[in-house]
Amino acid sequence: MTYALSATKLVTYKQCPQQYNFRYELGISTRSAFGSADLGNALHQALAIAYRDWHYNNHKPE
């Protein structure tokens, strides 16, 4: 049986053998909140609401 290795797998194993086991041996993957588009969309919507409700005569949003 052959086992495919890659530079990414080796670096992952060197950093954290348990993470390597979860990801490559058990096939468990997680979505990171910081790496997903959901965080960017939520931030964009929050800023759009803040600036839409901004009154330039007042120095803070209402």
N, C-alpha and C positions, 0 to 999 in steps of 0.2 A: 504494500500500500504506500503510495506516495503522499507526501504532505507538502502542500504549497506554502512557501514562505515568501514574505515580502519585507521590504524595509519598514513599512508601517507596522507590521505585526511585530517585528523585532524591537522597534522603538517602544511600542505599547508594552511589550513584555518587560523591557528594561525599566520602564517607568513604574509599572504596577502589574505584577504577575496576576493578581486577582482580577483586575480589569481585563487583562488578556483572556483569562479563563471565561469570564462572563460574556465577552463580546465574540470571541472566535470559537471557543470550545462549546459553550452552551447556546450561543446564538441570540443572546439577550442584548437588545440595543435600546437606548433611551434617547428621547428627544431632549435637547437642552433648551431651556427657555431663552437663553441668551443667543443661541444660534438659530432660532426659528424666526420666521416672518411674523409670528403672532406678537412678539414683543415690539417690533417695529411698527406694526399696524396699530397697536394699542397706544404707543407713544405718539404716533402721528395724529390719531383721533383726539387724544387729550390736548395736544398743542393746538389743533384746529379749533376745538371748543374754546380754549382759553383765549386765543386771538380773535375769534369771532365775537366773543362777548366783551372784548377789551374796549373801553371808552378812553380815548386819548386825553380827555380833560381830567380824568381820574388817574392816579398812578398805580392803581391795583385793579385787577378784575373783580367784578361783582359776583 
